[in-house]
Amino acid sequence: MLPFILLISYALIEAFTTTSQALSISDNASLLWGPYRPNLYIGMRPRIPNSLLMGLMWSNADNPSEIARSLRHTCEQDEGMAGYGWTAYDIRKGGMQIINDTGNQMDLITMFAKVSGDDLSGSWGLRVKGFPRPDAPNHQKTTIIFYIGIEDSTSKIECMVRHPSNSGRVCNGTVTSLGNFEVQIPNDGAARDSQQEISVKSLTVPADSIWQAKLKFIDQLKGSDSHEGRIPDEPGEGNLHFVQKTFNGGFVFDILFSSGSASEAMTSDSLTEGLRDALSTFSHRFKSAYIPQAPFQEEQYLKLSQSLLSNLMGGIGYFYGKSCVDISSVPEYAETDQDFWEKAALPRSRAVVEEQGPFQLFSAVPSWPFFPRGFLWDEGFHLQVIMDWDMDLALEIVLSWFDLMDDNGWIAREQILGLEARSKVPSEFQTQYPHYANPPTLFLVVQAFVKRFTGMTSYSGTPSHYLSDPAAGKAFLKAIYPKLKKHYAWFCRTQAGNLTRYQLADTKFYQGYRWRGRTPQHILTSGLDDYPRAQPPHPEELHVDALCWVGSMSVALKEISAFLGEEEDQKLFSKHRTDIVGSIDGIHWSEPNQAYCDTTVVDDNQVEQVCHKGYISLFPFLVGLIGLEHLHLGAVLDLIRNPEELWSPHGLRSLSLKDKYYGTDENYWRGPVWVPINYMALQRLLELAQQPGRYQRKAHKLYTELRINLVNTVFDSWKETGFAWEQYNPDTGKGQRTQHFTGWTSLIVRVMAMPDLQSRSQPHMPGFINQPADLGGWSTKPTLTLMAVFLIIFVFRKRLMRIWRGLMGS
């Protein structure tokens, strides 16, 4: 019996190792290529610095002199689009995007698919279809430009006509990091029927200007002798190549990228098969990961949910370049003096700005047209959605963010890496300051991973290396844990408040924090920008939301340290949490206002609470620091439901309707409805509604009504405009500010997948029900483990017999 047990153990270990290694390699390959330039309607690149950049541009060509004006390339909010984005997209396989270009009277469908193989550099294809809109003239001309550039100054690409008989074009080259490759643009029958002309222009330009392909193309167009809106057909060697096709009416053509190490070249047939697989897999997997629950089970809600998830993942970008950082480190930046904002402004205007890096970042973005770069506090919300679809992808992004942390523990709140990212940011906002913090939402992601890893919540997404292999999951936590602690320590140190004037029973047990970067009008670092605070600012004021974020971090670190067996750390962070909960009530609770408030120091050196009821009043509740029987829980729930304060038919207002600043000035966080804060409220209300207690029935009602109000607000605006929006009007429900805001507004995907408490029987929903779940690992359920053993015996039966004979022979 012992030899048999040893034999099985050996097979299990070998199978674990082989499977884990294969999965890890496969993951790297499946995430290598993608539309990782989210500032473009369609822009391709690999997750490798100084390599290939590709993109697509198009324009109406009926009037050649107007091509430059109506040429589409970067996503813009003012181009009159009736909607654009992915209808189905999985970052590891591909998907389909629809672009409704009313200005050019053309609808485009771009379909992208990766073809898996045994090589790590990857092959893929892009199919482009064009359909004239109903108001377009007969035989409308459209010109499409595909370009390929190489940022590596030591490499070149050559483009040529390989098959004169069908006028196809092919470009090939070698990149140090990718090896040999080929890009082919064949012409099938459908394309030839409508195609008028094809031209290829090869250029050599400065490597750091490849991203400016649109300007380079326009320059070539203006310098051309052609009066038909075409660049000259001059293929050859260079580092930037344009392939221009002009069509009459509708069209379709393929762009095929083949890795030189692939066993077979990419073809239109393999692209078709890859697209079929990508779309069918997406539809099947969505039903297990994020199917909307009642009352959102109609097809139209499913389409919204799939669109939001697809565009969140379709907005994931790879960024590489230098970051502008103020290294002045002057005393004024401590903001400890009276009128500190004025005293800090002068050295900031004379700042010593250093270009640090280059750095790289793999991250989702809030909005393609307006915010196509990484934002620290947004990303934690983005990953709340992504992690239920693809846990390993979410953790890959978390690691990418923490790789940007400096030796002190600081992570810049905006990641503006490289010239392309910098081109979308006004110069006054490009510099990052090492004393500025941001809400640390990435801690929530790691905390949620621990819950899934330990079976407290379920997971139904893409098979996960970190969840299925206990050693890999624990290794991830051991690697990220010191970085989390360092960022926590940095935050507590740099955002610490001054408690000298606070007359507390035992000051040493209390904590207080305030955001640096404060001005009378804004605290951009808080994430709540223009939310009203104490006036004028004071160096001894304390911000309740800053304290709550520290409390949220301490809870996450306590849970992670407990899992890792770090007993001393667990005790420390548990004490921190206790102190912070005491500080929230001891410093920030206002009995007259029945709300949590900021505090400040007034002229007579007395502490005064500054109450602007709104989102910050909810923060102790939002981050889970108020328990079921907390003394002030009832008042918080009353504030949420009061229609004269925060409650609206479209979600929770950011500021009380009664506040004197409601709807004033910029009106950014002074009334409009924001999805992420409403989502946090729904999470807490769901917890209350599922546990017996005084407020269970009230929480049940609030949860049910708020969930319906919020989803329908986003849905109605999406149906009307074709876009998700940055925020929503609390009176009309209309989307406003930035369009195509498929960052944290995509949390609606999770909201729709939350359980419908009106139903008697509830499905087991991933990430929401606190009960043991099957994580796909060997230790989750004995039955599955036994099945896995028999499967391994069957798969490795020949190898097992050889080992058995060897053991018997010895």
N, C-alpha and C positions, 0 to 999 in steps of 0.2 A: 504493500500500500504506500509506503514512504517513497519509493522510487516514482510511483505514479503521481503523487502529490508534487514531488520535486519537478517532475516532467511538466506538469500543468503550470506550475509556478514559473518555470523557465519560459514556457510558451507565452504566458501572459505578459511577463516582463518584456520579452522580445517583441511581442505584438504591440504593446504600449509604446515602446521606443520607436518602432518602425512607423506606427500610425501617427504619433506625435510629430516626428520629424517630417513625414510626408505632408501632414496638414500644415505645418509651419511653412514649408517650402511653397506649397500650393497657395497659402494665404499671401505670401510675398508677391507671387506672380500675379494673382488675381487683382491685387491692388496697385500694380505698377502703372498701368495706363488708365487714363480716363479724361473726361472733360474738366480737367483740373485748373482751368482758367475761368473762374466763375464770373468775371467781369464781362465775358463775351457770351453772345447767344450760343455759339458753339466754338469752343477752343480746346484743343487737345495738347496734352503733354504727358511725359512720364514723371514719376516721383524721383527724378534724378536732376541735380543741378547742372547747369551749363550743358544742356542736351538739346532736344528737339522741341520746337514750338510750332503748332499748327493752328489754323483757324479758317473760318468760312465767312465770306462777305457777299452781299448781294445788293442789287438795285434794279429798279425799273430802268429799261434802256430804250424806251420809245423816243426820248429826247436825249441824245448822247451828252449834251452840255449840262444836263441835270444829274448825271450819274454821281458825281462827287458829293452833291448835296444830299441825295437820298440814299447814299451807301450805308448799309447796316453792318455793324461790326461789334462795338461795345454795347452792352445793355444800357439803355437810356430811358428815363422816365417820361420824356417829352417827345417821343417819336410816334405817338399815336397808335401804339399797338393795342389790338383788341384782346390781347392775352398771349402769353407764351409760357412754355415750360414743359417739363416731362409729365406725361400721363401715366407712365410706368417706367421705373428705373431701379435697378439693383446695381450698386457700385461694382460688384464682382462679376457681373455678366453683361449688363447693358440695358437698353430700353428704347423708348420712343418719345420724341419731343414734337410738339406742335407749336408753330409760330404763326399767329394771325396778324399779318402785316397789312393793315388797312391803307397806310400811306403809299406803299408800293403795289397795292391791289393784288397781293400774292400771299397765299398760305403755303408755308413750308412744313414738311414733315422730315425730321432727321432721325434716323434709326441707327443706333450704335450697338455693336456686339463685339465681345472679346471671344476668341477661340482658344480654349485651353489646350495645352500641349505639354510636352516634357521639357520645353525650354523655359528659361526664366525671363527672357526679354519680351515675350508675348507678341501675338499677332491680333489684329483687330480690323474691323471694317466699319465704314460709315456710308449709309445709303441716304441720298438726298432726293426728296420728291417735291415738286412744285405744282400748285393748283391755282390758276387765276381765280380771284374772288368774283362773285356774281356781277359786280359793277365794273369789272375789267373789260377793256375793249377786246374785240376779236384779234387773235394772233398777237397779243401783247408780248413785247420783248422784255426778257429778264436776263440780266447778266449775273453770273455766279463766279466768285473768285475763291479758289482754295489756295492757301499758301503754306509753305513749309520752310522753316528757318532753323538754323543751328547756332546755338550760343557759344559753342566751343570754337574758339578762334583758330585752333589747329586742325579742324576738320572741315571738309567740304562735301557738298552734295552735287551730283550731276543729274540733270534732267534731259530726256531725249525722247524721240519718237521711236518706239520699239516696233510697232506694227503699223506701217503706213496704210495698210489696207483698211483699217478701221479707225485710223486717226487717234488711237489711244496714246496716252502719255505715261511715262514711267520715270521716277526719280529714285536714285539709289545713292548710298553713301555708307560711311562708317563713323560711329561715335565710340569713343573709348569706353564709355560706361555701358553701351548697348550692343556693341559689335556691328556687324553688317546688317543693313535693312534695305527694303525696297518699298516704294509707294507707287502703286499703279492706279491709274484712272482710266479704266476701259470704257468703250462706247458700245453699249448693246443696241439692239434694233430700235427700241423705244426712244433712246436718247438721240440716235441719228435722225429719226423722223422729224424731231422738233429742233434739233441743234442747227444753228446757223454758222457759228464760227468757234474755233478753239485756238487759243494762243498761250504760249509759255514764255515767260520772261525770267531770265536768271540774272541775279545781281550779286554784288559783293558790297556789303554795308558794314558799318561798325557793329560788332557783336552785341553791344549793349543797347542797340536800337532795333533789334529784331521785333520786339513787342510792338513797335510803332508801324506795323505792316500797313495799316490803312493809309497813313500819311505817305509811306513809300509808294504805295500803289497809285495814289492820286498824283504824286509827282511824276510817275512814269506815264500816267494817262495824259497829263498836261503837256508833257514833253514829246508825246507821240505825234506823228504826222497824220495819223488816222483821224478822220472826222466821224467815225462810226462808234466811238466809245470803246475802242479796243487797244490794248497794249500790243507792241510789236511781238511777233512770234520769233523769239531769239533764245531758244533753250541752250543750256550749257552748264558750266561749272559755276558755283557761287555758294553763298551761305544764306540766301533768301530767294525763293522761287515762287512766282505767281502762275497759277493755271487758271485762265479765264475762259469760261464757256458762256455763250449767248444763245438763248432759246427763244423760239416763238411758241407761245402758249405753255401748256404743261410740260413737265419733263421729269426724268429720273436718271440718276447716275450713281455710281459707287466709287468710293475711295478706299483702297485696300492696302493695309500696312502689313508687310510680312517681315518677320524677324529672320535674319540670316541663319540662325541656329535652329529654326523650325524644320521639321522633317518634310513639310509640304507648304507650298506658298498659299497665301490667302486668296480665295476666289469668290466670285459673286455667289456661287452655290453654297460655299461654306458660310458666307455671311448670312444668306437666307436661313440656313439651318441654325446658325447661332442666334439670329433674331427670334426665330420660332421658339427656341429653347429659353431665351431670356424672358420673353413675354409670358410664356406659359408657366415658367418657374415662379415669376413674380406673382402672378395671379394665385397660384396654389399656395405659396408661402404666406401671402398676405392674409389668407383666410385663417391661418393658424396663429399668426403673430398679432394681427391688429384688426380683426373684423369688428366693425361698429356694432354696438349693442343697442337694444331698444332704448328710446324710440327712434333710432337713427339707422334703421335696417333697410330703408329704401335704396334703390340703386344710385340715386343722385348723391346720397351721403357717402356711399362707398367710393364713388368717383372723387369726391372732395378729399376723402381720407387718403386714397392712393395718390392723388395729385400732390398733396402736401408732403407726404413722406418722400415721394419721388423727387420733388424739387429741393427738399432739404438735403437729400443725398446727392442730387445732381449739382448742388451748390458747394460740395466739398472741394476744396482747392489745395494745390501744393504751391507754397510760396517760398521763394529763396532770394536772399539779398541782405543788404545792410539795413540796420535800424538807426534812426537818429535819436541819440540819448544825451540829455543834459548831464554833464559830469561836474558841474560847478560845485555842488555840495556846500553851499553858503549857509551861514547860521539862520538867515531869514527863512529858509525853507522849513525850519522846525515849526514855524508859525506859532510862536509862544508869546509874541508881543501884541500890545494893543494895535489895532489897525494893521494886523499882520498881512492881510491881502494886498494892501498898498505897498508895504515894505518888501514883500516878495515879488511884486510886479517889476520893480526896477532891475534887480539882478536877473530875473527871468528874461527881460528884454535884452540883456547883455550876456545871455547864457553861453557857456562854452559847450557847444554841441558837437558831439563826436559820432561819426558813423561807425557803429560797432557791428561786428560780424565778419563775414556773412553767416546768417542763420537760416534754418529751414523750418517750415511749419506745415503740418497736414491738419486741416481744420475746415469745418463748415463755416458758412458766412451768414450774416443776418439777411442780406438783400443783395441780389446780383447787381442791380443798377446803381445802388447808392452806398452800400457798405460791403463791397466785395473783398473783405479782409477779415482777419481773426479778431474777435472781441472776447476778452476773458470771461466776463460774467454771462454773456450770451451763450458761450460754448457749453457750459454746464447744463443749460436748458436744452440746447440742441441734442446733446448726448442722452438726455432722458428719453428721447424718442428713438434715437439711433440704436441704443444699447438693447432694446427689446427686439430689434430686427437683426442686429449683427453685433454681438457682444465684443468680439475680437476687434472689429473695426473701431468701436467706441474706445476700447482700451488703447489701441494704436494711437488714436488722436490724443488721449490723455497723456500718454508717454511723450508725444511730440510737443505738447504744451510745456510739460515739466522739464524737457530738455532745454527750454529757453530760460529757465531760472538762473539767476546769477549766483555768485558765491554767498551773497547775503540773504538770499531767499526771495528776491524780488522778481516778479514776472510783469512785464509791461502790459498794461490793460488793453492797448491796441497794438496789434502786430502789423506794422506797415513795412513790409520787407521787400526791398527792391524798387526799381524805378516804375515798373508797371503798377504796382500797388500804390505807390506814392502819387501817381498821376491822378488818382481819384480822391485825394485828400487835400483840402486847403492847407497852405504852408503853415499857418498858425497852429494847426492841430497835428503836425507831423512829429514834433519832438515829444519824447517820452521822458518822464521824470521818476527817478528811482525812489522817491518818497511818496509816490501816489499809489494807492491800493485800488482794489475793485472787489465787489462781492465774490467770495471764493467758491463758486458753484461747482467747480470740478471735484471738490470733496464729496459732494452729494453723489457723484457718479461712482467713485470708488466705494463709498458706503453702500450704494445699491448693488454693486458687484458682490460685495461680501454677503449680502442677503441672498442673492441668487446662488452664490457658491456654496453656502451652508444650507440651502434648501428652504429658507424662510419665505422666499417668493419664487415663483416659477419662471421658466424660460422656454420659449417655443420658437426662437429665431434660428438663424443660420448655425449649423453645428459649430460649437465653440471649442477651440483648443484649450482655452483657459478654464472652461467649466468642465470639460470632459476629462482632463488630465489634472488630478489634484496637485501633482508636483508643479506643474506649470502655473496653475492658479496661485499657489502659495508663493512661488518664485516671483510672480508679478507683484504681489502685495509686499513681499520683503524688499523688492527693488524700489517701489514707489513710496513706501512708508517713511524712510528718512527724508525724502523730498517734501512730503506733506508736513512733517514736523518742522522742517526748516522754514517753509512758507508761513506756517502758523506762528512760529516765533518771530519772524520778520513782521508779520501783520500786527501782532500784539505790541511789538516794540515801537514801530513807526507810527501807529495810529492810536497810541495810548493817550488817554485823557488825563487831565489834572484834577485830582479829587480833593485838593487841599481845603477848599472852602465848603466841601460837602460835610455837614455835621451828621456823621453816621455813628451808630452804636459801636461798630468795630470796623474801622476803615480798611484794615488789612485784608478783610474777607470780601471786599467789594472790588468790582472792576468797572471801568468806564472807558469809552473810546469815542474818538471823533475822526471824521474823514479829513485828511489833508487835501489841499487843493481847493479850499473853500473860498468863494467870493460872495458878496452880498446877494448876487442873483443866482448862483449855481453852486452845486457840488457835483460836478460831472463824475467824480470818482465813486460816488455812492451808487451810480447807475440811475438815480432818480432825478438827475439834472436840475430842473427848476422847481422841484418840490419845495414849498415854503419852509424856511427854518427861522431861527432867531434873528431878529434885526435890532442893531447891527450884529455882525458876527463877533464872537468873543473867544479868546484863546482857551477859556475854561468851559466852554459849552460841551455837552455830551450828546451823542446821537444814538438813539435807541436802536436803529437798524444796524449800526456798526457793531454794537454790543451783541445783538442777536446773531450776526454772522460769526462772531467769535464763538458764541455758544454752539452754533451749528457745527463749526469745525471741531470743537472739543468733543462733541457727541460722536462725530465720525471717527476721530482719532481714538476715542475710548473703545469703540466697537472693533476697530481694526487691530488695536493693540491687544485686545482680549483674544481675538482670533489667533494672533501670532504668538500668544503666550508671553507678551511683554507685561508682566504683572505690575511692576513699578510704574510704567507709563499708564497703564490702565487706572491705577489708583490716582495718579496725578491728574489725568484728564477728567476723571469722574469728579474730583474735587473742583476742578475748573468749572465744570458744568454746574455744580451746586452753587458755587460762588456767583456765577453769572445769573442764574435764576433768581438768587437773592438780590442781586444788583438791579435786575429788571424791575422787580417789585419795589425795592427800597429806594431806588433813584428815579425811576421813570414812570411809576404809576401815579396818575393824578386822580385823587378821589373826587374833587369837585367836577371834573370833566368826564369821569368814568372812562378813562382812556389812557393808553401809554403815550408818552410825549417826550420830546427832546427837552433838555434843560440848558439854562444859560446862567450867567452871573450879571446882575444889574448894577446900576451905579453905586448903590450903597453896599456893594460886595455881598449881596444876598443871592442865594440860589433861587431861580425862578423857573417853573416849568413852562415850556412854550408848546401849546397844544394846537396843532393843525391836524385835525382828525382826517385820516386817510390811510393810505397803504402802510406808512411807517407805524401807525397805531396797531396794525395787525401783525407786525413782524414777530413778536413773541409767540403768537399763535401759528403763523405761517411756517416757522422753522421747527415747530414741535416742542417748544420749551414750556408750554402750558398743558398740564395734564387734565385728565377727565374730571377731577374734582377740584380743579384750581379755583380759588376764590373769585377771580376776575373773568372766568370763562364766559359766564352768562352775559356780562357787559360787552365782551368782545362780539359775541353772537348777535346781541341786540344792535350793535353798531353796524355789523354786516347787513342786517335785514332792514334797517331803517331807510325808507325811501327818501327821507329828507337829509340823509347823510350819504351813505355809500351805495345803497342798493339802487339799481336801475333795471329796466326791462332788457338791457343788453349786456349786463355784467356789472361787476363792482367798479364804481368810480374810483379814480386814483386819489381824489380829494373830496372832502365833504361838500355837499351842495350848499351847506350853511357857511362855509369858510369864506372870509372876505377876499381871498385870493382865487377863489374858484373861477376857472375860465379866463384868467387874466394874463396879460403880457404874451409870452410865447405859448402858454397853455399846452405845455408838453406833458408834464406829469401833474397837471392841476385840474383834473377832471376826466380826461379821456380814459377809456377802458383798455387795459393792457392784458393780453392773454396770459403771460407767465405768472403774474401775481394772482389772477383768478384761478389758474391751475394749482398753485400752491394752496390756495384756500380750499379748493375742491378736494385735494389730497387729505387735508386735515379733517374736513367735514365728513368725508367717507370713513375715516378711522373712527370718528365719534359715532357715526350712524351705525357702525357694525359692532359696537361694544355697549353692553348694558351700562346705564348711568342716567343721571338727572337730565342730561341734554340730548339723549339719543334721538328722541322723537323730533326735537327741534332741528338737530343736525340733519336728520333724514330729509326733512322738508326743505331745508336750505340747500342741501346738496342736490336734490332732485330738480328744484327750480333753477338754481344757478347753472347747473350743467346744461339744461335745455336752453336757457337764455343765451349762454355763451356760444354754444355750438350753432344755434340758429342765426346769431348775429354774424358770425364768420361765414356761414354758409350763404346767407342771403346776399351779402356783399360780394362774395366770390361768384355767385350765380349772375349777379347784375353786371359786374365789372370784369370778370375773368381773372381777378387777382386776390391773393391774400394781402392784408395790409398791416402796417406797423402798429396801428392803434385804431380804436373804434369810438365813434361819437356816442356819448352816453344818452343823448336825447333821441337821435335818429337811428343809431346803429350803423351808420355809413362808415366804411373804411376810409381812413385818412392818413395823411403824411406820406410815408414811403410805400410805394406799391411793390408787388412781387416780394413781399417781406415773408419769405418762406423759412425764416430762421425760427425764432421761438414761437411765432404764431402757429407753427406746425405742431405744437403741443396739443392742438385740437384733435390730432390723431389719437393721442392717449386719452383725451377726455371722452371721445366717442367710444373708445374701447373700455372705458370704466363700466362697472356693473350698473344695471338698471335696478335700483332698489324697489321699484314698484312691482317687479315680477316676484313671484313666489319662489321659483327655483332659479338659481344663478349659475351660469357657466363658470368654469375655472378660468379666470382671466390672468394672463401673464403679468407679473409685477404688481398685482393689486391685492391678492388674497394672501394673508399671512398664515400659510400652512406649508408643510413639507412638499417639495416639488421634485420632479424628475429632472435632474440637470444633465442627463446623458452621461454621467460618470459611472465608474465601477462601484462606487460606494453608496449610490443613492437609493436603490431598491434591490433587495435580495433576488427577486424573481428575474429582473433584467440582468443581473450579474450572472445568474445561472445560465440564462439563455445565451449570454455573451460567451461563457465558457464553452458551451457546446458548439457555438458557431466557430470559435477559434480552433477547437479540436477538428472540426470538419475542414476548415480552410487549410490548416497546417498539418493535415493527417499524414501526408507523405514525410514531411520533415520530422514529425513526432515519431513515426515508425523507425526512422533512421536513428534518432536519439535513443529510442527504446532498445533497439538492437545493440547499440553501442554500450548502453548501461548493462544489458544482460551479458554481453560478451566480456565485459570487464569484471 
